[in-house]
Amino acid sequence: MRPIVIVGCLFFAAWPAAAWSQDGTPSVLVQRPTETETAVTTAPGYFEFDGGVLLAEGLVETPATLRIGVLRGAEILASVSPIVIHDSGETNERSGVGDLAAGGKIWFLSQGTTMPALALQGLVKLPTGEDAVSSGELDYSLTGIATRRYGRIVADMNGGVDLLGRDKPNGDHVFDDVWRVGASLLWMPADRFSYVAELYGRFVPDQDLDQVTLNLGLLYEVNDAFLLDGAVRMGVSEDASEAAFTFGLTKLFGKGIR
């Protein structure tokens, strides 16, 4: 029950809104380097790409996501890591293209005087990757998202669950549930630079596994449609990995975008 209580507490306290540049074209949305999602969706007729590199002990990934705005308040997306390398430090190195995840996000409540903007995101992970790095199973993910902006401060809060498929030794197919909660705070003290801090947790009740990480990052806005980012991730629970580093970019494409 603990993850459910945490999700409830986060949404009770939940807090960027859609950003548009001065020439009337939409601005790039901050999608990286945090794991927490924003309730804001890509503008209709535009698409946004974000990609980067994740470096951790025994792991290298190159996550990339494409988001397409299809309606006001709705987007579809697809995500994959073209390069995944698992290295145990001996001769057991596994590498290849990772699995593809696809789905969409729907924004259903705009930010009000007291309420945050709210959205719901659903994903299906398909076992399309190479055997060395693919789970070989269908996985499902559902995430509730709350976003609120106060001037130069933006907060995102998420709560969700992953259903990870696996085959038991007796041949039965089951799903393991992984509960997720996350909260990130973005501060924009200057026109180009932003700082972000995030606390993100994954909880696996059946395995008594709690993975909580603290992420600290920096973003640089090259222009209204192009962001660069970098972050360090530190484990704050016993089950979390000690440290990881990520850097990447986010780019918006569409009519009127330079």
N, C-alpha and C positions, 0 to 999 in steps of 0.2 A: 504493500500500500504506500510505502514511502515515496516512490516516484510520482504517484498520482497526487499526493498531498503537495509535493513541490510544484508540480504543474499548476495546481489550483492557486497556490500562493503567488506565483509569478504573474498569472493573468489578473489576479485581483489588483496587483500593483502596476500592471502593464502601462508602457509609454509609447524615417524621414518622410516625409510626405513627398508627392511627386514634384520633382524639380524641373523647372523650365528656364532656359536661358533668356536673355533680354531680347533676342531676335525672334522669339516665339517658337523655337525648336526645343524638343525635350533635351534635358541634360542626362549624362550618364548616371546610372544608379550604382551605389556602392554595393557590390556583391562579394567582394574579397577584402581583406584576407581572413575574415571571420567565418565561422561555420553557421552562425545565426543568420536567418533569412530576414529580409525586409518585407513589409506588407505591400509595398508599392510594386506595381507591375510595369513592364515595358510598354511604352506608348504604342497604340495601334499603328501598324504599317512600318514600325521600326524593329530592328533586331540588335541584340547586344551579345557580345562575345567576351567571356573572361577565361583566362588560362594562367597557369603558373607551374611552379615546381615546388614539391614538398620533400624535404630532406629530414629523415629521422633515423634512429639506430636500426640498421638492417632493412631500411625501406627507402625507395625513391619512387615518387609518383609525379605525373604531369597532368593533373586534373584540368579539364576544359569543359565549359558549358556554353551552349547557345540558347538564347531566349528570344522568342518572337512574340511581339504584341499582336494579338488577333482581334481583340475588342477592348473597349475602355474597361479597365479593371480585370482583364484576363490575358494570360500569356501561356504559351506552350514552351517546353524546354527539353533539351537532351543533353546528357552529360556522359563523358567517358574519359579515361586516362589512356592516351595512346602509348605511354611507356609506364610500365609497372615493374619494379625490380625488388624482389625479396632476397635478402642475403643473410643467412644465419651466421656468417663469419667463418664457415668451414668450406666445404665444396658443394653445399646445398643451395646454390643460387637458382632462383626461378625468375623468369622475366617474360614479358609479352604485353599484348594489348589487353586492357581491363574490360570488364563488363560495361554494357550500355544501360544507362538509366534514362527513362523518358516519362514525361507527365506534364503537369500544368499547375498554375496558381490562379486563384480567383480572389480578387479583392471585393469584399462585400459591405464594408463600413468605412466611411471616411473619418478622419480625425475631427472630433468635436471639441466643445469647451472642456468636457471632463473625460470623454472617451478617446482611446487611441484608435488609429486605423487598424482594421482587422482583416485578415486574409487566411485562406486555407490552401495548402499545397499537397498534392498527391503525386507519388512517383512509383513506377514499377521498374525494378532492375531485372534485366534480361540476361541470361547466361550466354552472352555473345562473345566473351573474351576467350583468349587462348587458354588451353587446359592448364598450363602451368600457374596461372594467376586467377582464373575464373573460379567462382564458387560452384558453378554448375547447377545453380538453383534459381528459381524465381523468388524475388524478395519484394515486399511491399512496404511503402512508407507513407505516413500521413502526419502533417505538421500544421498546428495552429500558430498563427503569427500575429503579434501585436506590435505596432510602431507608433511612436509619438515624437514630435519635434518641438523643442523650445528654443527659438532663435538659432544659435550656433551649436546647440546640443541636440543630438538625435539618439533615441534609445530604441532598441529592438528586443523583443522577448519572444521566445519560441517554446513550445511544448509539443511533443509528438511521440510516435511509436513506430518502430520498425518490426516487421514480421519476416524473419529470416528462415527460409526453407532448408530442411535437411532430412536425410534418410536415416532412420534408426537401424541398428544392427539386425533387427527382425524384419526389415523391409518396409515398415510403416513410414509414411511421409508426415512430418510434423513441422510446425513453425515455432521458433523461439522468439519471444517478444523482448525487444530492447527499448526501454523508455529513454527519451531524450529531453533535456531542458537546457536552455541557453539564454543568456542575457548579455547584450553588448551595448556599450556607450561610446558614441562618436562625438568628438569635440573638434570644432573648426575654428581655431583661434585666428587664422589668417585666410586670405582668399584662396591660396593654393594648397596649403598643408593642413592635414587633419590627423588626429591621433585617435586610436581606438583601443578599448580594453574589453575583454570578453571573458566570461566564466561559462564553461560549457561542460555538461555532464551526460554520461551514458550509464544506464543502470540495467543490469541483467538479473532480475530477481531469482530465476531458477539456478543461476550459478553464483549468487551472492557476490556479484562483481560490480564495483563502483569505479568508474573512470571519470575523473573530474580534472579539467585542464584550465589554465589561465593563459589567455592569448593577449599579447601586447603588440600593436602594430602602428605603422605610419603610412599615410597615403599622400601622394602628390598629384594634383590635378594639372595635367599638361594643358588641357583646354576643357571646354564644357562636355566634350564627348570622349575624353581619353584620361584614364587614371593609371598610375603606377602604385604598387603597394609592396610592403614587406612586413613580416611579423615573426615573432618568436613565440613558441608554445611550450608551456611548462606544466608538468604534471603536479597536481596538488593533492592527489589521493594515492594510496599505496598501489592501486591497480593500474594507474595511468603511466604512460611512457614518460621518461625523464624529461626529454626535450625534443623539439622539432623546429625546423625553420621553413618558412615559405616566402616566396616572392613571385610577383606576377603582374598582370595588367587587365584592365577592363576597357572595352572599346564599343561605342555605340555607332550604329550605321543606319542610314535612312535619308529621306528627302531633306535637303538643306543642311545636312551634317557635313562638316569639313573634315 
